[in-house]
Amino acid sequence: VYEENIDTRFNELMHRLSAIYTNKENDLLRVYYPVEGMAVAAEYNEETFFRAEISKIFPNQSVMEVMFVDFGTISQVTNSRVRYLMTEFFQEDITVFKCKFFGIKFSDEENHNKAFDYFEEQCEKDKQ
């Protein structure tokens, strides 16, 4: 029951995001002066906006790297595809958490990949 409630709330959040940010009248929310760490709505693909955080701004400031906080996907987007995140979208929890192996050193890339795969498998087990 708890997971169904989370799924329902998440689907409602995504529906509200799409309804607001795909409306061409909301171009007024366009971000002209982006800042690293800023919470935004970014266009993932045509007609689909998701909550994101600006992780890097490239020198010309017309392209930036964002992480879609509800999916963990990192993408480069143009400034024209980024909007200010409205206050109502801050209220829902982020569904992805950043993780890393703190203090663990691997002797080579193969061991690193094995550890990453194992970690990913364990996370998938928790979902089931």
TAGI-V25807 format. One record per residue. N is the residue number from 1. RES is the residue in one letter. NEAR is the number of other C-alpha atoms within 8 Angstrom. Layout:
BEGIN
N|RES|NEAR  N|RES|NEAR
END
This chain:
BEGIN
1|V|4  2|Y|5  3|E|6  4|E|7  5|N|8  6|I|8  7|D|8  8|T|8  9|R|8  10|F|8  11|N|8  12|E|8  13|L|10  14|M|9  15|H|8  16|R|8  17|L|11  18|S|12  19|A|8  20|I|8  21|Y|11  22|T|10  23|N|8  24|K|6  25|E|5  26|N|10  27|D|8  28|L|5  29|L|7  30|R|12  31|V|10  32|Y|5  33|Y|4  34|P|9  35|V|7  36|E|9  37|G|7  38|M|8  39|A|10  40|V|12  41|A|13  42|A|14  43|E|12  44|Y|7  45|N|6  46|E|5  47|E|7  48|T|9  49|F|13  50|F|13  51|R|13  52|A|13  53|E|13  54|I|16  55|S|10  56|K|8  57|I|12  58|F|9  59|P|4  60|N|5  61|Q|9  62|S|8  63|V|11  64|M|14  65|E|13  66|V|14  67|M|12  68|F|14  69|V|12  70|D|10  71|F|7  72|G|10  73|T|7  74|I|8  75|S|8  76|Q|8  77|V|12  78|T|9  79|N|12  80|S|7  81|R|9  82|V|13  83|R|12  84|Y|10  85|L|10  86|M|6  87|T|6  88|E|5  89|F|10  90|F|8  91|Q|6  92|E|6  93|D|5  94|I|7  95|T|7  96|V|8  97|F|6  98|K|5  99|C|4  100|K|4  101|F|5  102|F|4  103|G|4  104|I|5  105|K|4  106|F|7  107|S|6  108|D|6  109|E|7  110|E|6  111|N|9  112|H|10  113|N|8  114|K|8  115|A|8  116|F|8  117|D|8  118|Y|8  119|F|8  120|E|8  121|E|8  122|Q|8  123|C|8  124|E|8  125|K|7  126|D|6  127|K|5  128|Q|4
END
